[in-house]
Amino acid sequence: MIIASIVALLVGLGAGWFIRGLRIPQQIVNTELEDNFKLQLKQLEEKLTEKQEVINELKSTQASNKATIDGLSARKNELDIEIALVKEQLRGAQEELKNVKQQNAQLVAEEKNRIDKYQNDVATLATIKKGIEEDRNKEVEKENNEQIEYIKNQKDTWAKHQANVKNTIKNIASKLTIEYVAEVPFRGEPDNTLKICDEFVIFDAKSPGTDDVTNFPDYLKAQAESAKKYAKKDNVKPDIFFVIPTNTLGGLEKFVFNLGDYNVFIIAVDSLEQIILSLKKIEEYEFAEQLSPEDRDSICRILGQFAHMTKRRVQIDSYFMKESIELMYKADNKLPKEILDKAIEYERSEKLNPPSDKRAKVLSIKDLEKDSIKLKKETSSRGIAVNEDNISSGIENINLYQSDVAQEKPKIEK
């Protein structure tokens, strides 16, 4: 475009010179024209040079711009690729973000459900724990109450045993016209004291503190040794009697403590009347030397029979007590729990009413024989065989003393 402008300018200038040359003389025209032409040509050349420089500069700028444009185009392509990649990554990130949001919403819901379930479980557990604690507290309270009731019953049992022994001895003393000494003239407070043959005969009531009679023999031994405080007193009979409950006889092996200056005899409440009666029999004589050999032999025989009967009674009661305890253990271990609980409930409501001693009432032997005959008839009617001879011979065949067992020779089978 610039070159075309220059050419047009030159053509215009040439045309102007030609027209002016027609008007002036040829020589003047040629000189001036030549000078002008040279001048203009020079100017044009200078302008042309300038323009050429401008063109070259523009070409250079164009080339540079083209290179820049090419670079920018290449960069644009790269950026387009990067933008496409970034857009793809953005779409992936947006999709991932969407998935994460969904997962987060799901996790938040699950966490809420888990927290709600945890709180419900904690509340349920707290309720269960509270119920267990209440049940346990009730059990502990029940056990404590049962223990307190048991201790109270033990104390009541001991007090009842003491009262029973005292009442029994008083009744026997009243019946046999024996003096019952309420306050002894010596230091100490024995439970019961009778005055026979001008001697004070002491009967102390003893009972185990619990149902466990394992330590009862040791307790009796210690009490027998401490009874020396009575035996050394003047006019106190050196034979002291400890009266124990009949159901504790089975746990004992030793019934007599020979302690040098005095003896301690372990007897049951049931044998009180026979023993006091024997002591009373001696009182009928002013002096023991006045006893005839026959009377002395009769007294010794009766005492021996009483002792033998009492020991056999202890032996048999011990056997039945052992069998009864084993049967109770079997009931506890083998009966169904519901039946056992129901049986225990009935057991607690059950109460035995054995015949009780009444003041000034004498037990008639004839009445006892009538009761025995009546009982035999009832057992026979129920198909129970009661053969006293067989029972007696069977019991007598059982060794009573350990010395008899040791001396018995073992049988050798052929």
ROLUM-314787 format. One record per residue (C-alpha): residue number from 0; residue in three letters; y, x, z. Coordinates in nm, 2 decimals. Example, Ala and Ser with C-alpha at 12.3 -4.5 7.8 and 13.67 -1.06 7.14 Angstrom:
residues 2
> pos | code | north | east | up
> 0 | ALA | -0.45 | 1.23 | 0.78
> 1 | SER | -0.11 | 1.37 | 0.71
***
This chain:
residues 414
> pos | code | north | east | up
> 0 | MET | 0.00 | 0.00 | 0.00
> 1 | ILE | 0.24 | 0.28 | 0.08
> 2 | ILE | 0.15 | 0.47 | -0.25
> 3 | ALA | 0.22 | 0.16 | -0.45
> 4 | SER | 0.56 | 0.13 | -0.29
> 5 | ILE | 0.64 | 0.49 | -0.37
> 6 | VAL | 0.53 | 0.45 | -0.74
> 7 | ALA | 0.74 | 0.13 | -0.77
> 8 | LEU | 1.04 | 0.33 | -0.63
> 9 | LEU | 1.00 | 0.61 | -0.88
> 10 | VAL | 0.97 | 0.37 | -1.16
> 11 | GLY | 1.28 | 0.19 | -1.05
> 12 | LEU | 1.47 | 0.52 | -1.03
> 13 | GLY | 1.36 | 0.63 | -1.37
> 14 | ALA | 1.46 | 0.30 | -1.52
> 15 | GLY | 1.81 | 0.33 | -1.36
> 16 | TRP | 1.86 | 0.68 | -1.50
> 17 | PHE | 1.76 | 0.56 | -1.84
> 18 | ILE | 2.01 | 0.28 | -1.85
> 19 | ARG | 2.29 | 0.50 | -1.72
> 20 | GLY | 2.21 | 0.76 | -1.98
> 21 | LEU | 2.27 | 0.51 | -2.25
> 22 | ARG | 2.63 | 0.47 | -2.12
> 23 | ILE | 2.73 | 0.84 | -2.06
> 24 | PRO | 2.71 | 1.13 | -2.28
> 25 | GLN | 2.38 | 1.28 | -2.33
> 26 | GLN | 2.46 | 1.63 | -2.19
> 27 | ILE | 2.63 | 1.51 | -1.88
> 28 | VAL | 2.36 | 1.26 | -1.83
> 29 | ASN | 2.08 | 1.51 | -1.86
> 30 | THR | 2.24 | 1.75 | -1.61
> 31 | GLU | 2.32 | 1.49 | -1.36
> 32 | LEU | 2.01 | 1.31 | -1.42
> 33 | GLU | 1.81 | 1.62 | -1.38
> 34 | ASP | 1.99 | 1.71 | -1.06
> 35 | ASN | 1.96 | 1.37 | -0.93
> 36 | PHE | 1.61 | 1.35 | -1.04
> 37 | LYS | 1.52 | 1.68 | -0.88
> 38 | LEU | 1.70 | 1.58 | -0.57
> 39 | GLN | 1.54 | 1.24 | -0.56
> 40 | LEU | 1.21 | 1.40 | -0.66
> 41 | LYS | 1.24 | 1.64 | -0.38
> 42 | GLN | 1.33 | 1.37 | -0.14
> 43 | LEU | 1.04 | 1.17 | -0.27
> 44 | GLU | 0.82 | 1.47 | -0.24
> 45 | GLU | 0.94 | 1.51 | 0.12
> 46 | LYS | 0.89 | 1.15 | 0.18
> 47 | LEU | 0.56 | 1.16 | 0.01
> 48 | THR | 0.47 | 1.46 | 0.22
> 49 | GLU | 0.58 | 1.27 | 0.53
> 50 | LYS | 0.40 | 0.96 | 0.41
> 51 | GLN | 0.10 | 1.17 | 0.33
> 52 | GLU | 0.11 | 1.32 | 0.67
> 53 | VAL | 0.15 | 0.97 | 0.81
> 54 | ILE | -0.14 | 0.86 | 0.59
> 55 | ASN | -0.35 | 1.16 | 0.70
> 56 | GLU | -0.25 | 1.09 | 1.06
> 57 | LEU | -0.34 | 0.72 | 1.01
> 58 | LYS | -0.66 | 0.82 | 0.84
> 59 | SER | -0.74 | 1.05 | 1.13
> 60 | THR | -0.64 | 0.77 | 1.37
> 61 | GLN | -0.84 | 0.53 | 1.16
> 62 | ALA | -1.14 | 0.76 | 1.18
> 63 | SER | -1.09 | 0.81 | 1.55
> 64 | ASN | -1.05 | 0.44 | 1.59
> 65 | LYS | -1.35 | 0.38 | 1.38
> 66 | ALA | -1.55 | 0.62 | 1.59
> 67 | THR | -1.41 | 0.45 | 1.89
> 68 | ILE | -1.49 | 0.11 | 1.75
> 69 | ASP | -1.84 | 0.24 | 1.66
> 70 | GLY | -1.88 | 0.37 | 2.01
> 71 | LEU | -1.74 | 0.05 | 2.15
> 72 | SER | -1.97 | -0.14 | 1.93
> 73 | ALA | -2.27 | 0.07 | 2.04
> 74 | ARG | -2.15 | 0.03 | 2.40
> 75 | LYS | -2.11 | -0.34 | 2.33
> 76 | ASN | -2.46 | -0.36 | 2.20
> 77 | GLU | -2.58 | -0.17 | 2.51
> 78 | LEU | -2.38 | -0.39 | 2.73
> 79 | ASP | -2.52 | -0.70 | 2.55
> 80 | ILE | -2.87 | -0.57 | 2.61
> 81 | GLU | -2.78 | -0.49 | 2.97
> 82 | ILE | -2.62 | -0.83 | 3.01
> 83 | ALA | -2.93 | -0.99 | 2.86
> 84 | LEU | -3.14 | -0.79 | 3.10
> 85 | VAL | -2.91 | -0.87 | 3.39
> 86 | LYS | -2.92 | -1.24 | 3.29
> 87 | GLU | -3.30 | -1.22 | 3.28
> 88 | GLN | -3.30 | -1.05 | 3.62
> 89 | LEU | -3.05 | -1.30 | 3.75
> 90 | ARG | -3.27 | -1.59 | 3.62
> 91 | GLY | -3.57 | -1.42 | 3.79
> 92 | ALA | -3.36 | -1.36 | 4.11
> 93 | GLN | -3.24 | -1.72 | 4.10
> 94 | GLU | -3.60 | -1.84 | 4.05
> 95 | GLU | -3.72 | -1.61 | 4.33
> 96 | LEU | -3.43 | -1.73 | 4.55
> 97 | LYS | -3.53 | -2.09 | 4.48
> 98 | ASN | -3.89 | -2.01 | 4.57
> 99 | VAL | -3.77 | -1.83 | 4.89
> 100 | LYS | -3.55 | -2.13 | 4.98
> 101 | GLN | -3.84 | -2.36 | 4.93
> 102 | GLN | -4.07 | -2.13 | 5.14
> 103 | ASN | -3.79 | -2.09 | 5.40
> 104 | ALA | -3.76 | -2.47 | 5.42
> 105 | GLN | -4.13 | -2.50 | 5.45
> 106 | LEU | -4.15 | -2.23 | 5.71
> 107 | VAL | -3.86 | -2.39 | 5.90
> 108 | ALA | -4.04 | -2.72 | 5.89
> 109 | GLU | -4.37 | -2.55 | 6.00
> 110 | GLU | -4.18 | -2.36 | 6.27
> 111 | LYS | -4.03 | -2.69 | 6.39
> 112 | ASN | -4.37 | -2.85 | 6.39
> 113 | ARG | -4.52 | -2.55 | 6.57
> 114 | ILE | -4.24 | -2.56 | 6.83
> 115 | ASP | -4.29 | -2.93 | 6.88
> 116 | LYS | -4.67 | -2.88 | 6.91
> 117 | TYR | -4.61 | -2.59 | 7.15
> 118 | GLN | -4.38 | -2.80 | 7.36
> 119 | ASN | -4.62 | -3.08 | 7.36
> 120 | ASP | -4.91 | -2.85 | 7.44
> 121 | VAL | -4.70 | -2.69 | 7.72
> 122 | ALA | -4.62 | -3.04 | 7.85
> 123 | THR | -4.99 | -3.14 | 7.83
> 124 | LEU | -5.09 | -2.81 | 7.99
> 125 | ALA | -4.83 | -2.86 | 8.27
> 126 | THR | -4.97 | -3.21 | 8.32
> 127 | ILE | -5.33 | -3.08 | 8.33
> 128 | LYS | -5.22 | -2.80 | 8.56
> 129 | LYS | -5.04 | -3.04 | 8.79
> 130 | GLY | -5.35 | -3.27 | 8.79
> 131 | ILE | -5.58 | -2.97 | 8.86
> 132 | GLU | -5.35 | -2.85 | 9.14
> 133 | GLU | -5.33 | -3.20 | 9.29
> 134 | ASP | -5.71 | -3.23 | 9.26
> 135 | ARG | -5.75 | -2.88 | 9.41
> 136 | ASN | -5.50 | -2.96 | 9.69
> 137 | LYS | -5.70 | -3.28 | 9.76
> 138 | GLU | -6.02 | -3.09 | 9.76
> 139 | VAL | -5.87 | -2.83 | 10.00
> 140 | GLU | -5.73 | -3.10 | 10.21
> 141 | LYS | -6.06 | -3.28 | 10.21
> 142 | GLU | -6.24 | -2.96 | 10.30
> 143 | ASN | -6.00 | -2.88 | 10.57
> 144 | ASN | -6.03 | -3.23 | 10.71
> 145 | GLU | -6.40 | -3.21 | 10.69
> 146 | GLN | -6.39 | -2.87 | 10.86
> 147 | ILE | -6.16 | -3.01 | 11.13
> 148 | GLU | -6.39 | -3.32 | 11.16
> 149 | TYR | -6.69 | -3.09 | 11.17
> 150 | ILE | -6.54 | -2.88 | 11.45
> 151 | LYS | -6.43 | -3.19 | 11.63
> 152 | ASN | -6.79 | -3.33 | 11.59
> 153 | GLN | -6.93 | -3.00 | 11.71
> 154 | LYS | -6.70 | -3.02 | 12.02
> 155 | ASP | -6.80 | -3.38 | 12.06
> 156 | THR | -7.16 | -3.29 | 12.02
> 157 | TRP | -7.13 | -3.02 | 12.28
> 158 | ALA | -6.94 | -3.25 | 12.51
> 159 | LYS | -7.20 | -3.53 | 12.45
> 160 | HIS | -7.48 | -3.28 | 12.52
> 161 | GLN | -7.31 | -3.17 | 12.84
> 162 | ALA | -7.26 | -3.54 | 12.94
> 163 | ASN | -7.61 | -3.63 | 12.84
> 164 | VAL | -7.76 | -3.35 | 13.04
> 165 | LYS | -7.54 | -3.44 | 13.34
> 166 | ASN | -7.62 | -3.81 | 13.32
> 167 | THR | -7.99 | -3.74 | 13.27
> 168 | ILE | -8.01 | -3.51 | 13.57
> 169 | LYS | -7.81 | -3.76 | 13.78
> 170 | ASN | -8.04 | -4.04 | 13.69
> 171 | ILE | -8.35 | -3.84 | 13.76
> 172 | ALA | -8.20 | -3.72 | 14.09
> 173 | SER | -8.12 | -4.08 | 14.18
> 174 | LYS | -8.46 | -4.20 | 14.09
> 175 | LEU | -8.64 | -3.93 | 14.28
> 176 | THR | -8.40 | -3.93 | 14.57
> 177 | ILE | -8.29 | -3.57 | 14.51
> 178 | GLU | -7.94 | -3.46 | 14.62
> 179 | TYR | -7.71 | -3.39 | 14.32
> 180 | VAL | -7.45 | -3.14 | 14.43
> 181 | ALA | -7.12 | -3.21 | 14.27
> 182 | GLU | -6.94 | -2.91 | 14.43
> 183 | VAL | -7.14 | -2.60 | 14.52
> 184 | PRO | -7.05 | -2.41 | 14.83
> 185 | PHE | -7.04 | -2.08 | 14.65
> 186 | ARG | -6.81 | -1.93 | 14.39
> 187 | GLY | -6.87 | -2.05 | 14.04
> 188 | GLU | -6.90 | -2.38 | 13.86
> 189 | PRO | -7.26 | -2.44 | 13.73
> 190 | ASP | -7.29 | -2.76 | 13.51
> 191 | ASN | -7.55 | -2.93 | 13.73
> 192 | THR | -7.70 | -2.84 | 14.07
> 193 | LEU | -7.98 | -3.00 | 14.26
> 194 | LYS | -8.07 | -2.93 | 14.62
> 195 | ILE | -8.45 | -2.90 | 14.65
> 196 | CYS | -8.63 | -2.74 | 14.95
> 197 | ASP | -8.29 | -2.63 | 15.09
> 198 | GLU | -8.23 | -2.43 | 14.77
> 199 | PHE | -7.97 | -2.49 | 14.50
> 200 | VAL | -8.15 | -2.53 | 14.16
> 201 | ILE | -7.91 | -2.47 | 13.87
> 202 | PHE | -7.93 | -2.66 | 13.54
> 203 | ASP | -7.67 | -2.53 | 13.29
> 204 | ALA | -7.63 | -2.71 | 12.95
> 205 | LYS | -7.62 | -2.48 | 12.65
> 206 | SER | -7.57 | -2.57 | 12.29
> 207 | PRO | -7.50 | -2.38 | 11.97
> 208 | GLY | -7.14 | -2.38 | 11.85
> 209 | THR | -7.24 | -2.47 | 11.49
> 210 | ASP | -7.54 | -2.60 | 11.29
> 211 | ASP | -7.64 | -2.24 | 11.23
> 212 | VAL | -7.88 | -2.15 | 11.52
> 213 | THR | -7.93 | -1.80 | 11.39
> 214 | ASN | -7.73 | -1.64 | 11.67
> 215 | PHE | -7.83 | -1.90 | 11.93
> 216 | PRO | -8.11 | -1.68 | 12.08
> 217 | ASP | -7.87 | -1.39 | 12.13
> 218 | TYR | -7.62 | -1.63 | 12.29
> 219 | LEU | -7.89 | -1.76 | 12.53
> 220 | LYS | -7.99 | -1.40 | 12.62
> 221 | ALA | -7.63 | -1.31 | 12.70
> 222 | GLN | -7.58 | -1.62 | 12.90
> 223 | ALA | -7.91 | -1.55 | 13.09
> 224 | GLU | -7.78 | -1.20 | 13.18
> 225 | SER | -7.45 | -1.35 | 13.30
> 226 | ALA | -7.63 | -1.60 | 13.52
> 227 | LYS | -7.68 | -1.32 | 13.77
> 228 | LYS | -7.35 | -1.44 | 13.93
> 229 | TYR | -7.54 | -1.75 | 14.05
> 230 | ALA | -7.88 | -1.59 | 14.12
> 231 | LYS | -7.74 | -1.34 | 14.37
> 232 | LYS | -7.58 | -1.62 | 14.58
> 233 | ASP | -7.75 | -1.72 | 14.91
> 234 | ASN | -7.98 | -2.02 | 14.90
> 235 | VAL | -7.98 | -2.03 | 14.52
> 236 | LYS | -8.32 | -2.06 | 14.36
> 237 | PRO | -8.39 | -1.75 | 14.15
> 238 | ASP | -8.53 | -1.98 | 13.88
> 239 | ILE | -8.23 | -2.10 | 13.66
> 240 | PHE | -8.27 | -2.35 | 13.39
> 241 | PHE | -8.08 | -2.37 | 13.06
> 242 | VAL | -8.10 | -2.72 | 12.91
> 243 | ILE | -8.06 | -2.71 | 12.53
> 244 | PRO | -8.08 | -2.99 | 12.26
> 245 | THR | -8.44 | -3.07 | 12.15
> 246 | ASN | -8.36 | -3.01 | 11.78
> 247 | THR | -8.27 | -2.64 | 11.85
> 248 | LEU | -8.61 | -2.55 | 12.00
> 249 | GLY | -8.75 | -2.46 | 11.66
> 250 | GLY | -8.51 | -2.17 | 11.62
> 251 | LEU | -8.62 | -2.00 | 11.94
> 252 | GLU | -8.92 | -1.77 | 12.01
> 253 | LYS | -8.84 | -1.68 | 12.36
> 254 | PHE | -8.82 | -1.95 | 12.63
> 255 | VAL | -8.83 | -1.73 | 12.95
> 256 | PHE | -8.61 | -1.44 | 13.04
> 257 | ASN | -8.75 | -1.23 | 13.33
> 258 | LEU | -8.45 | -1.04 | 13.46
> 259 | GLY | -8.59 | -0.87 | 13.77
> 260 | ASP | -8.44 | -1.06 | 14.06
> 261 | TYR | -8.43 | -1.40 | 13.88
> 262 | ASN | -8.57 | -1.58 | 13.59
> 263 | VAL | -8.41 | -1.80 | 13.33
> 264 | PHE | -8.61 | -2.08 | 13.17
> 265 | ILE | -8.51 | -2.25 | 12.84
> 266 | ILE | -8.60 | -2.62 | 12.84
> 267 | ALA | -8.52 | -2.93 | 12.64
> 268 | VAL | -8.36 | -3.24 | 12.77
> 269 | ASP | -8.69 | -3.43 | 12.72
> 270 | SER | -8.86 | -3.20 | 12.98
> 271 | LEU | -8.60 | -3.24 | 13.25
> 272 | GLU | -8.78 | -3.52 | 13.44
> 273 | GLN | -9.12 | -3.34 | 13.44
> 274 | ILE | -8.97 | -3.02 | 13.57
> 275 | ILE | -8.76 | -3.18 | 13.83
> 276 | LEU | -9.06 | -3.39 | 13.94
> 277 | SER | -9.26 | -3.08 | 13.98
> 278 | LEU | -8.99 | -2.92 | 14.19
> 279 | LYS | -8.97 | -3.24 | 14.39
> 280 | LYS | -9.35 | -3.23 | 14.45
> 281 | ILE | -9.30 | -2.89 | 14.63
> 282 | GLU | -9.04 | -3.04 | 14.85
> 283 | GLU | -9.29 | -3.28 | 15.00
> 284 | TYR | -9.43 | -2.99 | 15.20
> 285 | GLU | -9.23 | -2.83 | 15.47
> 286 | PHE | -9.35 | -2.49 | 15.38
> 287 | ALA | -9.53 | -2.38 | 15.06
> 288 | GLU | -9.80 | -2.22 | 15.27
> 289 | GLN | -9.90 | -2.57 | 15.39
> 290 | LEU | -10.02 | -2.67 | 15.04
> 291 | SER | -10.39 | -2.72 | 15.02
> 292 | PRO | -10.58 | -2.52 | 14.76
> 293 | GLU | -10.66 | -2.85 | 14.58
> 294 | ASP | -10.29 | -2.96 | 14.58
> 295 | ARG | -10.18 | -2.61 | 14.47
> 296 | ASP | -10.43 | -2.61 | 14.19
> 297 | SER | -10.33 | -2.96 | 14.09
> 298 | ILE | -9.96 | -2.86 | 14.08
> 299 | CYS | -10.04 | -2.55 | 13.88
> 300 | ARG | -10.26 | -2.75 | 13.64
> 301 | ILE | -9.99 | -3.02 | 13.58
> 302 | LEU | -9.72 | -2.75 | 13.54
> 303 | GLY | -9.95 | -2.57 | 13.29
> 304 | GLN | -10.02 | -2.89 | 13.10
> 305 | PHE | -9.65 | -2.97 | 13.09
> 306 | ALA | -9.57 | -2.62 | 12.97
> 307 | HIS | -9.85 | -2.63 | 12.71
> 308 | MET | -9.74 | -2.98 | 12.59
> 309 | THR | -9.38 | -2.87 | 12.56
> 310 | LYS | -9.47 | -2.55 | 12.37
> 311 | ARG | -9.70 | -2.75 | 12.13
> 312 | ARG | -9.41 | -3.00 | 12.09
> 313 | VAL | -9.18 | -2.71 | 12.00
> 314 | GLN | -9.44 | -2.57 | 11.76
> 315 | ILE | -9.49 | -2.91 | 11.58
> 316 | ASP | -9.12 | -2.99 | 11.58
> 317 | SER | -9.05 | -2.65 | 11.43
> 318 | TYR | -9.29 | -2.72 | 11.15
> 319 | PHE | -9.15 | -3.06 | 11.07
> 320 | MET | -8.80 | -2.92 | 11.10
> 321 | LYS | -8.88 | -2.65 | 10.85
> 322 | GLU | -9.04 | -2.90 | 10.62
> 323 | SER | -8.74 | -3.14 | 10.66
> 324 | ILE | -8.49 | -2.86 | 10.58
> 325 | GLU | -8.69 | -2.76 | 10.27
> 326 | LEU | -8.70 | -3.12 | 10.16
> 327 | MET | -8.33 | -3.15 | 10.21
> 328 | TYR | -8.28 | -2.84 | 9.99
> 329 | LYS | -8.50 | -2.98 | 9.72
> 330 | ALA | -8.30 | -3.30 | 9.73
> 331 | ASP | -7.97 | -3.11 | 9.69
> 332 | ASN | -8.10 | -2.90 | 9.40
> 333 | LYS | -8.33 | -3.14 | 9.21
> 334 | LEU | -8.18 | -3.49 | 9.25
> 335 | PRO | -7.93 | -3.60 | 8.98
> 336 | LYS | -7.58 | -3.56 | 9.10
> 337 | GLU | -7.49 | -3.93 | 9.08
> 338 | ILE | -7.80 | -4.03 | 9.29
> 339 | LEU | -7.73 | -3.74 | 9.53
> 340 | ASP | -7.37 | -3.84 | 9.58
> 341 | LYS | -7.47 | -4.20 | 9.64
> 342 | ALA | -7.74 | -4.09 | 9.89
> 343 | ILE | -7.48 | -3.88 | 10.07
> 344 | GLU | -7.24 | -4.18 | 10.08
> 345 | TYR | -7.52 | -4.39 | 10.24
> 346 | GLU | -7.61 | -4.10 | 10.47
> 347 | ARG | -7.25 | -4.09 | 10.60
> 348 | SER | -7.25 | -4.46 | 10.66
> 349 | GLU | -7.59 | -4.45 | 10.83
> 350 | LYS | -7.63 | -4.43 | 11.21
> 351 | LEU | -7.94 | -4.39 | 11.42
> 352 | ASN | -7.95 | -4.56 | 11.75
> 353 | PRO | -8.23 | -4.40 | 11.95
> 354 | PRO | -8.32 | -4.55 | 12.29
> 355 | SER | -8.07 | -4.43 | 12.56
> 356 | ASP | -8.13 | -4.37 | 12.92
> 357 | LYS | -8.00 | -4.63 | 13.16
> 358 | ARG | -7.91 | -4.57 | 13.51
> 359 | ALA | -8.18 | -4.68 | 13.76
> 360 | LYS | -8.42 | -4.77 | 13.48
> 361 | VAL | -8.77 | -4.64 | 13.52
> 362 | LEU | -8.98 | -4.58 | 13.21
> 363 | SER | -9.30 | -4.76 | 13.27
> 364 | ILE | -9.62 | -4.59 | 13.15
> 365 | LYS | -9.77 | -4.93 | 13.07
> 366 | ASP | -9.47 | -5.02 | 12.85
> 367 | LEU | -9.51 | -4.69 | 12.67
> 368 | GLU | -9.88 | -4.76 | 12.62
> 369 | LYS | -9.80 | -5.10 | 12.47
> 370 | ASP | -9.55 | -4.95 | 12.24
> 371 | SER | -9.81 | -4.69 | 12.13
> 372 | ILE | -10.07 | -4.96 | 12.06
> 373 | LYS | -9.82 | -5.16 | 11.87
> 374 | LEU | -9.72 | -4.86 | 11.66
> 375 | LYS | -10.09 | -4.78 | 11.59
> 376 | LYS | -10.15 | -5.13 | 11.46
> 377 | GLU | -9.84 | -5.11 | 11.23
> 378 | THR | -9.94 | -4.77 | 11.09
> 379 | SER | -10.30 | -4.89 | 11.04
> 380 | SER | -10.18 | -5.21 | 10.86
> 381 | ARG | -9.99 | -4.98 | 10.62
> 382 | GLY | -10.30 | -4.78 | 10.54
> 383 | ILE | -10.20 | -4.48 | 10.75
> 384 | ALA | -10.50 | -4.31 | 10.92
> 385 | VAL | -10.42 | -4.23 | 11.28
> 386 | ASN | -10.72 | -4.05 | 11.44
> 387 | GLU | -10.61 | -3.90 | 11.77
> 388 | ASP | -10.93 | -3.70 | 11.81
> 389 | ASN | -10.90 | -3.54 | 11.47
> 390 | ILE | -10.52 | -3.48 | 11.52
> 391 | SER | -10.59 | -3.33 | 11.87
> 392 | SER | -10.86 | -3.10 | 11.75
> 393 | GLY | -10.66 | -3.00 | 11.45
> 394 | ILE | -10.36 | -2.91 | 11.66
> 395 | GLU | -10.57 | -2.73 | 11.92
> 396 | ASN | -10.72 | -2.51 | 11.64
> 397 | ILE | -10.37 | -2.38 | 11.56
> 398 | ASN | -10.29 | -2.06 | 11.75
> 399 | LEU | -10.00 | -2.12 | 12.00
> 400 | TYR | -9.94 | -1.76 | 12.11
> 401 | GLN | -9.89 | -1.45 | 11.90
> 402 | SER | -10.14 | -1.26 | 12.11
> 403 | ASP | -10.41 | -1.51 | 12.00
> 404 | VAL | -10.32 | -1.45 | 11.64
> 405 | ALA | -10.33 | -1.07 | 11.69
> 406 | GLN | -10.67 | -1.09 | 11.87
> 407 | GLU | -10.83 | -1.32 | 11.61
> 408 | LYS | -11.06 | -1.12 | 11.39
> 409 | PRO | -11.02 | -1.17 | 11.02
> 410 | LYS | -11.30 | -1.35 | 10.85
> 411 | ILE | -11.49 | -1.16 | 10.59
> 412 | GLU | -11.61 | -1.36 | 10.29
> 413 | LYS | -11.96 | -1.29 | 10.17
***
